[in-house]
Amino acid sequence: MKITPKYLFTTIFCLQALLFNNYVQAQNQDGFVDLIDGVSLTDWNIIGTANWVIGNGIVEGNKPNGFLVSTKPYKNFIIRTEFWAESNTNSGIFIRCQDPKKVTQSTCYEINIWDTRPEQAYATGAIVDVAKVDPVPKAGGRWNTMEITANGSHFKVVLNGVTTVADGQDSRYVEGPIALQSAGGIIKFKKVQIKTL
């Protein structure tokens, strides 16, 4: 078959249209993009020994100790998610991680999900070592909604419609991947979405 310029142009045009269509489908009408499709762990790397199970639109971590780490870095954004935790679940959402192979509260910002954390000031709804929470909201035994805003050196956390961090401030980390933690107890995530700012 002879490849003409017209044939080549048509092929490229069709491929671009297909790619654009897939992008539009992945982005919701409000500008948020789904990070978890509920079927696979595409766009996530697994580190550590946690056991991750996916199905019915939910990603469940039911064994310590590890993370799902996004393959992409993010700078300024809003994350929306729904999560279910046991009363003693130790989990969190880590943002702007500096080393995607070694996720810690010292190399990322950790938005905590841990009702029974010994140091209650940094329990559920707090940003560890950045912004304390008082009183500590209880997330165990039910589905919860969380919205995290990271814009420059300013951070906001809203849990179940209540602001737990109004204006946390820190400038150590500018950009990096997101990580979901399973460090003890059962944690379930669904509708993990992001919108860049």
Contacts in CASP RR format, 6 or more apart in sequence:
PFRMAT RR
TARGET T0000
AUTHOR 0000-0000-0000
METHOD contacts of the structure
MODEL  1
MKITPKYLFTTIFCLQALLFNNYVQAQNQDGFVDLIDGVSLTDWNIIGTA
NWVIGNGIVEGNKPNGFLVSTKPYKNFIIRTEFWAESNTNSGIFIRCQDP
KKVTQSTCYEINIWDTRPEQAYATGAIVDVAKVDPVPKAGGRWNTMEITA
NGSHFKVVLNGVTTVADGQDSRYVEGPIALQSAGGIIKFKKVQIKTL
26 33 0 8 1.000
26 34 0 8 1.000
27 33 0 8 1.000
28 34 0 8 1.000
28 193 0 8 1.000
30 195 0 8 1.000
31 195 0 8 1.000
32 78 0 8 1.000
32 80 0 8 1.000
32 193 0 8 1.000
32 194 0 8 1.000
32 195 0 8 1.000
33 193 0 8 1.000
33 194 0 8 1.000
33 195 0 8 1.000
34 191 0 8 1.000
34 192 0 8 1.000
34 193 0 8 1.000
35 43 0 8 1.000
35 44 0 8 1.000
35 70 0 8 1.000
35 178 0 8 1.000
35 192 0 8 1.000
35 193 0 8 1.000
35 194 0 8 1.000
36 44 0 8 1.000
36 54 0 8 1.000
36 57 0 8 1.000
36 59 0 8 1.000
36 189 0 8 1.000
36 190 0 8 1.000
36 191 0 8 1.000
36 192 0 8 1.000
37 57 0 8 1.000
38 54 0 8 1.000
38 55 0 8 1.000
38 56 0 8 1.000
38 57 0 8 1.000
38 58 0 8 1.000
38 59 0 8 1.000
38 190 0 8 1.000
39 54 0 8 1.000
39 55 0 8 1.000
39 57 0 8 1.000
40 54 0 8 1.000
41 52 0 8 1.000
41 54 0 8 1.000
41 59 0 8 1.000
41 68 0 8 1.000
43 70 0 8 1.000
43 71 0 8 1.000
43 72 0 8 1.000
44 68 0 8 1.000
44 69 0 8 1.000
44 70 0 8 1.000
44 71 0 8 1.000
45 68 0 8 1.000
45 69 0 8 1.000
45 70 0 8 1.000
45 71 0 8 1.000
45 100 0 8 1.000
46 52 0 8 1.000
46 66 0 8 1.000
46 67 0 8 1.000
46 68 0 8 1.000
46 69 0 8 1.000
47 66 0 8 1.000
47 67 0 8 1.000
47 69 0 8 1.000
47 100 0 8 1.000
47 101 0 8 1.000
47 102 0 8 1.000
47 103 0 8 1.000
48 65 0 8 1.000
48 66 0 8 1.000
48 67 0 8 1.000
49 63 0 8 1.000
49 64 0 8 1.000
49 65 0 8 1.000
49 66 0 8 1.000
50 61 0 8 1.000
50 63 0 8 1.000
50 64 0 8 1.000
50 65 0 8 1.000
50 66 0 8 1.000
50 67 0 8 1.000
50 182 0 8 1.000
50 183 0 8 1.000
51 61 0 8 1.000
51 62 0 8 1.000
51 63 0 8 1.000
51 182 0 8 1.000
52 59 0 8 1.000
52 60 0 8 1.000
52 61 0 8 1.000
52 68 0 8 1.000
52 182 0 8 1.000
53 59 0 8 1.000
53 60 0 8 1.000
53 61 0 8 1.000
53 62 0 8 1.000
54 60 0 8 1.000
57 190 0 8 1.000
58 188 0 8 1.000
58 189 0 8 1.000
58 190 0 8 1.000
59 68 0 8 1.000
59 180 0 8 1.000
59 188 0 8 1.000
59 189 0 8 1.000
59 190 0 8 1.000
59 192 0 8 1.000
60 186 0 8 1.000
60 187 0 8 1.000
60 188 0 8 1.000
60 189 0 8 1.000
61 182 0 8 1.000
61 186 0 8 1.000
61 187 0 8 1.000
61 188 0 8 1.000
62 182 0 8 1.000
62 185 0 8 1.000
62 186 0 8 1.000
62 187 0 8 1.000
63 182 0 8 1.000
63 184 0 8 1.000
64 90 0 8 1.000
64 182 0 8 1.000
64 183 0 8 1.000
64 184 0 8 1.000
64 185 0 8 1.000
65 182 0 8 1.000
65 183 0 8 1.000
65 184 0 8 1.000
66 103 0 8 1.000
66 181 0 8 1.000
66 182 0 8 1.000
66 183 0 8 1.000
67 94 0 8 1.000
67 103 0 8 1.000
67 179 0 8 1.000
67 180 0 8 1.000
67 181 0 8 1.000
67 182 0 8 1.000
68 179 0 8 1.000
68 180 0 8 1.000
69 97 0 8 1.000
69 100 0 8 1.000
69 103 0 8 1.000
69 177 0 8 1.000
69 178 0 8 1.000
69 179 0 8 1.000
70 177 0 8 1.000
70 178 0 8 1.000
70 179 0 8 1.000
71 177 0 8 1.000
72 177 0 8 1.000
73 175 0 8 1.000
73 176 0 8 1.000
73 177 0 8 1.000
74 95 0 8 1.000
74 96 0 8 1.000
74 150 0 8 1.000
74 175 0 8 1.000
74 176 0 8 1.000
74 177 0 8 1.000
74 178 0 8 1.000
74 194 0 8 1.000
74 196 0 8 1.000
75 96 0 8 1.000
75 150 0 8 1.000
75 152 0 8 1.000
75 174 0 8 1.000
75 175 0 8 1.000
75 176 0 8 1.000
75 196 0 8 1.000
76 150 0 8 1.000
76 151 0 8 1.000
76 152 0 8 1.000
76 196 0 8 1.000
76 197 0 8 1.000
77 149 0 8 1.000
77 150 0 8 1.000
77 194 0 8 1.000
77 195 0 8 1.000
77 196 0 8 1.000
77 197 0 8 1.000
78 147 0 8 1.000
78 148 0 8 1.000
78 149 0 8 1.000
78 150 0 8 1.000
78 194 0 8 1.000
78 195 0 8 1.000
78 197 0 8 1.000
79 93 0 8 1.000
79 95 0 8 1.000
79 146 0 8 1.000
79 147 0 8 1.000
79 148 0 8 1.000
79 178 0 8 1.000
79 192 0 8 1.000
79 193 0 8 1.000
79 194 0 8 1.000
80 145 0 8 1.000
80 146 0 8 1.000
80 147 0 8 1.000
80 191 0 8 1.000
80 192 0 8 1.000
80 193 0 8 1.000
80 194 0 8 1.000
80 195 0 8 1.000
81 93 0 8 1.000
81 145 0 8 1.000
81 146 0 8 1.000
81 147 0 8 1.000
81 189 0 8 1.000
81 190 0 8 1.000
81 191 0 8 1.000
81 192 0 8 1.000
81 193 0 8 1.000
82 143 0 8 1.000
82 144 0 8 1.000
82 145 0 8 1.000
82 146 0 8 1.000
82 189 0 8 1.000
82 190 0 8 1.000
82 191 0 8 1.000
83 91 0 8 1.000
83 113 0 8 1.000
83 139 0 8 1.000
83 143 0 8 1.000
83 144 0 8 1.000
83 146 0 8 1.000
83 187 0 8 1.000
83 188 0 8 1.000
83 189 0 8 1.000
83 190 0 8 1.000
84 140 0 8 1.000
84 141 0 8 1.000
84 142 0 8 1.000
84 143 0 8 1.000
84 144 0 8 1.000
84 186 0 8 1.000
84 187 0 8 1.000
84 188 0 8 1.000
85 91 0 8 1.000
85 113 0 8 1.000
85 115 0 8 1.000
85 139 0 8 1.000
85 140 0 8 1.000
85 141 0 8 1.000
85 144 0 8 1.000
85 185 0 8 1.000
85 186 0 8 1.000
85 187 0 8 1.000
85 188 0 8 1.000
86 140 0 8 1.000
86 141 0 8 1.000
86 185 0 8 1.000
86 186 0 8 1.000
87 115 0 8 1.000
87 116 0 8 1.000
87 138 0 8 1.000
87 140 0 8 1.000
87 141 0 8 1.000
88 115 0 8 1.000
88 116 0 8 1.000
88 184 0 8 1.000
88 185 0 8 1.000
89 113 0 8 1.000
89 114 0 8 1.000
89 115 0 8 1.000
89 140 0 8 1.000
89 184 0 8 1.000
89 185 0 8 1.000
89 186 0 8 1.000
89 187 0 8 1.000
90 113 0 8 1.000
90 114 0 8 1.000
90 117 0 8 1.000
90 181 0 8 1.000
90 183 0 8 1.000
90 184 0 8 1.000
90 185 0 8 1.000
91 113 0 8 1.000
91 114 0 8 1.000
91 180 0 8 1.000
91 181 0 8 1.000
91 182 0 8 1.000
91 183 0 8 1.000
91 184 0 8 1.000
91 185 0 8 1.000
91 187 0 8 1.000
92 110 0 8 1.000
92 111 0 8 1.000
92 112 0 8 1.000
92 113 0 8 1.000
92 114 0 8 1.000
92 180 0 8 1.000
92 181 0 8 1.000
92 187 0 8 1.000
93 110 0 8 1.000
93 111 0 8 1.000
93 113 0 8 1.000
93 146 0 8 1.000
93 148 0 8 1.000
93 178 0 8 1.000
93 179 0 8 1.000
93 180 0 8 1.000
93 181 0 8 1.000
94 103 0 8 1.000
94 105 0 8 1.000
94 108 0 8 1.000
94 109 0 8 1.000
94 110 0 8 1.000
94 111 0 8 1.000
94 178 0 8 1.000
94 179 0 8 1.000
94 180 0 8 1.000
94 181 0 8 1.000
95 108 0 8 1.000
95 109 0 8 1.000
95 111 0 8 1.000
95 148 0 8 1.000
95 150 0 8 1.000
95 176 0 8 1.000
95 178 0 8 1.000
95 179 0 8 1.000
96 108 0 8 1.000
96 109 0 8 1.000
96 150 0 8 1.000
96 173 0 8 1.000
96 174 0 8 1.000
96 175 0 8 1.000
96 176 0 8 1.000
97 103 0 8 1.000
97 107 0 8 1.000
97 108 0 8 1.000
97 173 0 8 1.000
97 176 0 8 1.000
97 177 0 8 1.000
97 178 0 8 1.000
97 179 0 8 1.000
98 107 0 8 1.000
98 108 0 8 1.000
98 173 0 8 1.000
98 176 0 8 1.000
99 107 0 8 1.000
100 176 0 8 1.000
100 177 0 8 1.000
100 179 0 8 1.000
103 179 0 8 1.000
103 181 0 8 1.000
105 128 0 8 1.000
105 129 0 8 1.000
107 173 0 8 1.000
108 173 0 8 1.000
108 179 0 8 1.000
109 127 0 8 1.000
109 128 0 8 1.000
109 130 0 8 1.000
109 150 0 8 1.000
109 155 0 8 1.000
109 170 0 8 1.000
109 173 0 8 1.000
110 127 0 8 1.000
110 128 0 8 1.000
110 181 0 8 1.000
111 125 0 8 1.000
111 126 0 8 1.000
111 127 0 8 1.000
111 146 0 8 1.000
111 148 0 8 1.000
111 157 0 8 1.000
112 122 0 8 1.000
112 123 0 8 1.000
112 124 0 8 1.000
112 125 0 8 1.000
112 126 0 8 1.000
112 127 0 8 1.000
112 128 0 8 1.000
113 124 0 8 1.000
113 125 0 8 1.000
113 139 0 8 1.000
113 146 0 8 1.000
113 181 0 8 1.000
113 187 0 8 1.000
114 123 0 8 1.000
114 124 0 8 1.000
115 123 0 8 1.000
115 124 0 8 1.000
115 136 0 8 1.000
115 138 0 8 1.000
115 139 0 8 1.000
115 140 0 8 1.000
116 123 0 8 1.000
117 123 0 8 1.000
117 124 0 8 1.000
120 136 0 8 1.000
121 132 0 8 1.000
121 133 0 8 1.000
121 134 0 8 1.000
122 128 0 8 1.000
122 129 0 8 1.000
122 132 0 8 1.000
122 133 0 8 1.000
123 133 0 8 1.000
123 136 0 8 1.000
124 133 0 8 1.000
124 136 0 8 1.000
124 137 0 8 1.000
124 138 0 8 1.000
124 139 0 8 1.000
124 159 0 8 1.000
124 164 0 8 1.000
125 133 0 8 1.000
125 136 0 8 1.000
125 137 0 8 1.000
125 146 0 8 1.000
125 157 0 8 1.000
125 159 0 8 1.000
125 164 0 8 1.000
125 165 0 8 1.000
126 132 0 8 1.000
126 133 0 8 1.000
126 136 0 8 1.000
126 157 0 8 1.000
126 164 0 8 1.000
126 165 0 8 1.000
127 155 0 8 1.000
127 157 0 8 1.000
127 165 0 8 1.000
127 168 0 8 1.000
127 170 0 8 1.000
130 155 0 8 1.000
130 168 0 8 1.000
130 169 0 8 1.000
130 170 0 8 1.000
131 155 0 8 1.000
131 157 0 8 1.000
131 165 0 8 1.000
131 168 0 8 1.000
133 164 0 8 1.000
133 165 0 8 1.000
137 159 0 8 1.000
137 160 0 8 1.000
137 162 0 8 1.000
137 164 0 8 1.000
139 159 0 8 1.000
139 160 0 8 1.000
144 159 0 8 1.000
144 160 0 8 1.000
145 159 0 8 1.000
145 160 0 8 1.000
145 161 0 8 1.000
146 157 0 8 1.000
146 158 0 8 1.000
146 159 0 8 1.000
146 160 0 8 1.000
147 156 0 8 1.000
147 157 0 8 1.000
147 158 0 8 1.000
147 161 0 8 1.000
148 155 0 8 1.000
148 156 0 8 1.000
148 157 0 8 1.000
149 155 0 8 1.000
149 156 0 8 1.000
149 157 0 8 1.000
149 197 0 8 1.000
151 197 0 8 1.000
152 171 0 8 1.000
152 174 0 8 1.000
153 169 0 8 1.000
153 170 0 8 1.000
153 171 0 8 1.000
154 167 0 8 1.000
154 168 0 8 1.000
154 169 0 8 1.000
155 165 0 8 1.000
155 167 0 8 1.000
155 168 0 8 1.000
155 169 0 8 1.000
155 170 0 8 1.000
156 163 0 8 1.000
156 165 0 8 1.000
156 166 0 8 1.000
156 167 0 8 1.000
156 168 0 8 1.000
157 163 0 8 1.000
157 164 0 8 1.000
157 165 0 8 1.000
158 164 0 8 1.000
178 194 0 8 1.000
180 187 0 8 1.000
180 189 0 8 1.000
180 192 0 8 1.000
181 187 0 8 1.000
END
